[in-house]
Amino acid sequence: MNDEENIKKAEKIRNGDIRTATRLIRNIENNVPGAKSTIKHLFPFTGKAHVVGLTGAPGAGKSTLIDSFISQYRKKDKKIGALLVDPTSPFTGGAILGDRVRLQRHAEDPDVFVRSLATRGALGGLSKAAGDAIHVMDAMGKDVILVETVGTGQQEVEIMNHVHTVIVVLVPGMGDEVQAIKAGILEVADVFVINKADRNGTGKLYRELMHMLDMADSFPGGWRPPIIQIGDMFEKEGFGKSIEELLENVQGHYENLVEKELLGDRIRRKAVVELNEALQSSILAPILETLIADGEMDTMVDKLLKKKSDPYSCAEEIAKKYLKKP
């Protein structure tokens, strides 16, 4: 594919062409040659959307919250992108992609773009294609991009590298409240949500979170993460008010980042992560593919198993050969 075709694709996406955007994200996810070239032409038009991430244990109700978020944002005439990451089967390599089914009621809205991704073995509950997918939605002119992680325990903190605001969703009585806090979630959370707060144990979980926050020495920009309780979704009035309160705090956090000049730090952190990923894709991945294709990888593994070499010596040998490192 020549550069002119990539430019045309980028223009279609910038004009809101969902079909072209969906195809590009799929091609990036499948590592189709040339797909990333289109991203090069989209990148200058990114950086305008507020990217909001939701993380938490499986079954915490993240997808239901996103569904409600979209409805509330649309009432405010906001254009929304939603990126929903589903776990990949370790046996078939496939993913259920059930989140897309849950959000079907927004399918006919031209200002809502919902896309599911499979983790494909990526740690951190995020697909490796997530960063580029966010850029695609951003270039399409989405005002808010919602990113849901698969919920994989201690690696969930990776989401902080891709979004501006992190919402941590917890549910009372699941038995993993303290583990979630210990996993580093406290450090990345900008807003806490106690979902399904009509359950027993809500008060205990709330007190635990308050205690952990009270122990913190300080908060960046003076923003102490609020704790929002959201009850039964079938009690429409109370549920709606809770969602509105949550969105007000999400917006409040973003405004705090801008006011305290901290938004640039998060954008820079995201850029560093993306550069590292791009370097791995452009340098490390081709080397690994060559090693596997030539049989060198198997040869080195055999050396390790027979203790004739060690991982560091093998790595140094590869660096000398492919990177001309002295």
FENZIFEN-V999589 format. One line per field, one symbol per residue. phi: phi as a letter, one per 20 degrees, with the letter a starting at -180 (. if undefined). psi: psi as a letter, one per 40 degrees, with the letter a starting at -180 (. if undefined). burial: b if it has 9 or more other ideal C-beta (glycine too) atoms within 8 Angstrom, else e. A space follows every 10 residues. Layout:
phi=???
psi=???
burial=???
This chain:
phi=.effffffff ffffenffff fffffffffe lfgnffffgg eegfddodee edddcqfgnf nfffffgfgg fffffemeec dcddedfeff ednecflfff ffdffefeef eccdcecefl nffnmcffef gfffffffff nffcdecdef ncnfefffff eccecddddc cfnencffff fffofgfefd bdceelfeef nfffffffff fffffffacg mmeegfddec effeegffff ffffffffff fffffffffe ldffffffff ffffffffff fedfgfffff fffenfffff fffffemebc gfffffffff fedlef
psi=hidddddddd ddddeehddd ddddddddde fhhededddd eddeeiedih hhihiiihee fddddddddd dddddefhhh hhhhhiihhe deeiidfddd ddfdeedehe ehhhhiiidf ehieeiided ddddddddde ehdhhhhhie gfbeededde eeidhhhhhi hieeeedddd ddeedddehd hihhifeeii eddddddddd ddddehdihh eehhhihhhh aheegddddd dddddddddd ddddddddde fedddddddd dddddddddd dddddddddd dddeeddddd dddddefeai dddddddddd ddefh.
burial=eeeeebbebb ebbbeeeeeb bbebbebbbe eeeebbbbbe bbbeebeebb bbbbbbbeeb bbbbbbbbbb bbbbeeeebb bbbbbbbbee eeeebebebb ebbeebeeee ebbbbbbbbb eeebbbbebb bbbbbbbbbb ebbbbbbbbb bbeebbbbbb ebbbbbbbbb bbebeebeeb bebebbebbb bbbbbbbebe ebeebbebbb ebbeeeeeee bebebebbbb bebeeeebbb ebbbbbbebb eebbebbeeb ebbeebbebb eebbeebebb bebebebbeb bbeeebbeeb eebbeeeeee eeebebebbb eeeeee
